[in-house]
């Protein structure tokens, strides 16, 4: 029987503690076949390219994904450690945060979520898509041979609808709450590294951003609304002051007003090796941004 290359066997061997010894023998076949199989990475396609299509234990590999008991959280931690060690050995660890819909139907698919289609929707018309809603945390790593920054998924969380949680007597969690839990996990896994998180305007909630400020060595880059209501920090309480403590300070001008104000001073900044398309061979990675 042919043996696997040392690089592949050492990389896949990181996940051996997640499974029992008998199950791990089948998992190695699935991992190797997923690398070799073209097109969709289904169990049938994997076994076909591994030459196990006619073997009597064909159904055993389907049971690995359906019945085998493992810790996805432990597997995500091991995967993230492997990716960071290979692609981001030093410096700031940059992550992306985004949600997606897996269109699945049928009675067994009960944890369905709803996602709003921002392109087809308007203020008067709401277009939604139903399916399994996943919130993914992706490592944004520069790939040397591709001259690009790839988003490598390392942690995913299922975000069911409010009806699904209400039927099971659980408090529904918003997208921001689940993102806060994921960020806490990542910071806990890497206490010695700086963590930066990039997200779209769905995570530009002031309450969620206030939670992020309590985490050490963590920051968030997101797109804010130009008409967002901004306020200064609440003033300190004076001795003997009555009433509830103020939650907000003086109202600040909106970003749209700051943008249109002629008195706003702008500074030109130049960043090297900016996360984006990346340089090609012979080019220098330098972009200029105006703030």
N, C-alpha and C positions, 0 to 999 in steps of 0.2 A: 504494500500500500504506500502511495506517495505521501511524503510528509510536507507540511506547510513551510513556507519560508520563515526564517527566524524573525524578521520584522513583523510579519502578520501574526505569528503565534505569540510573540511577546506583547503586542498591542491588544490582542483579544484576550490574553490571559489575565489582564487587569480585572476583567469582569467575572472571573471564576468564583470569587467568594459570594457572589449574589445567588448562585444556584447550587443545588446539591450535586454530588459527583456524578450520579447517573444522568441527570438532566443536562449537565454541562457538556457531556459527550454529544448530545443532540444539538445543543446550542452552537457548538463549534461548527457543525455542518451548516447550520442556518446562516451564521455570520460569514463563513467562507463563500457560500452560494450567493449571498446578497451582494458581495463584492464582484462576483463573476457574472451574475445574471444580467442580461440586457433587458431594457424595458422595465415593466412593473416587477417589483420585488415581492411577488407572492410566494407562498410556500410551495406551490406546484411548480412554478418556474425555477425556484431554487433547487428543488430535488431533481428536476429534470436535467439541469446543467451539472449537478453533482453526480449523475449517473445512478441515482437511487429511485428511479421512477417505477421500476418493476419489483422492488423489494417488498417483502411481506409486512414490514413495520412502517409502511408508508404513512399510516394515520398517526403514528406516534409523534411525528414532528408537528402536526396540527395541534396535538394536545399540549405541546410545550408552550405555545402561545395562549391556549385557552384555559388550561388547568394548572400549569406549573405555578407554584407560589414563590414569589420573589419580592424584593424591595425595589420598586422603581426609583425611590428617592436615593437609595444607596447607589444604584446604577448611574443616576444622573450626577452624583457627586464624583464617582470614579471617572465618568466620561469627561466632566469638566476639568478635573485635575490632569487628565491625559492631554486634552486640547491645549490647556494653558501651558503645560510643560513643553509642548512641541512648538506652538505658534507664538505664545506671548510669555517668554520666560522671565521678562523683566518689564518694569514700567507700569503704566496704568492699564488695568484690565477693562476693556470697553465692551458693554453688552447692548443689545437691542431688545426692545420689548414690543410685541405686536400680537394681535389676535387673528385667528383665521377660522373658517367654517369648513368642517368636513361633512359633506352632504350625504348623510346616511338616513335611510328610511326603514320602516318596518316596526312591528310590535316590540322586538327586543331592544330597540334603540329608544330608551326612555329618557335619558339625560340630555335631551335636546335643548339647545339654546337658540337665541334669536340675535341676529346681527343686522344692523341697519346698513343699507347700501348707500354710501355717501354720494356717489356719482349720480344715481338715478333718483334719489330722494330730493325733496325740496321742503320749504316751510309748510306748504299746504298738502303735499303728497308724501306719504311714508312708505318706502319700499323696504321689505325685510326678507331675510333669507333664514330658513330654518335648517338646523343640523347640529352636529356635535361642535360646540364652540370651544376652541383650545386657545389658551394664552401661553405663548412661547417666549422663553428667555434664550436669546441667541448670542453666542460669542462672536463679536466682530473682529476677525483676525486677518491681518495682511498675509496673503499667500504669496510667497516669493516667486514660484514658477508661473503663477497666473497674472502677476502684476495687478492684482485686484484685492479688495477686501471682501471676504466671504462671510456670510452670516451662518454660523454653525449651531444648530439647535442643541441645547444641552439640558433644558428643563422645560417641561410642558405641564400645564394644569388645565383640567377640565372645568369649564364654566357653564354649568347648567342654568336653565331658566328659573325664575322665581317660583313658578308653579311646581317645578320638580322638587325644590327644597321645601315648599309649603306642604306638599303631600306627605313628606317624610318627617314633618315636625322640626325642621331645621331652619335657622335664620338665614335668609338669602344674603349672599355676599356680592358686593359690587365688583366691577372689574378692577377698580383701584385698590380694594381691600386684598384681593388675591395678588395683585402686583406688589403690594407692600409685603406680603408674606414671602414672596419669591425673592425680593430684594434683601430681606432679613436673612434668608438662607444663604444667599451668595456672599453677603458680608461676613456671616459666621464661618463659612467655609474658607474664606481668604482673609483672615484678620490682619495679615501683614502687608496687604496690597491695597493700592488705591482703586476704588471701584467707580466707574462712570457708566451711566445708563442713558441710552437714547430712546425716546418714545415720541409718538405723534401727539396731536392735540387732544386725543381722548384721555390722556393722563395729565393734562394741564390743570388739574383741580388743586385749588389752594390748600385744602385740607390735606391732601395726599403729599403735596410738596412740603408742607410743614412737618409731616412725619419724617420725611427724608432728611431734614436738617438735624434731626436728633441722632442720626447714625454717624459714627466716626468714619472718616475716609470714604464717604460716599457722596455722590453728586448726580444730578439728573439734568439732561439736556432735552428740552421739549419745546414745541412751538406754542406760544401763547396767543390768545386772541387779542387783536388790536383794541377791541372795546372792553377788555377785562377791567373790572372794578378793582383798583389797587388802593391799598391803605398803608399808612405808616404804622410802625409798631405802637402798641398802646403806651401812653405816658406812664411813668412811675406814680404810684399812689403816694399821696402826701400823708403825714401822720394825722390821725384822727378823721380821715376822709370816710364818709358814709357811702352806702350803696354798693352795688355789685361792681367788681373790677371790670374795666373796659376791655373789650376783646379786640378792638381796632383803634387805630389812631386817626390822624387827620387824613382825609381823602387826597390821594395823589392823582395827578393827571394820567389819563389813559395813554397807552403806547401809541395810539393813533394821534393824540394831541402832541406827544413828544416828537413824533415823526414829522408832523407838519409845522412845528414851532421853528421859526428862523433862528432863535437863540440857542438851539441845541448844538452842542459842539460834538463833532465827529472825529474819530481817530482811525487812521489806517493801520491795520495789523497784518503782519505776514506770518503765516504758519507753515512750517516744514512738515512734509510727510502727512498731509491732511487726509483724513479718512474719506475716500471717495473713489473715483475711477482709478486713481493711481497712475504713476508715470510709466511710460514705456521705456524700452532700452535706449540709453543715451540721453534721456530727459531728466530734468531735475524736478523733484516733487515740491513745488512752491506755489501756493495759492495766495491771493490777496483778498482780504475781506475788509469791508468798511463798516464801522459801527458808530 
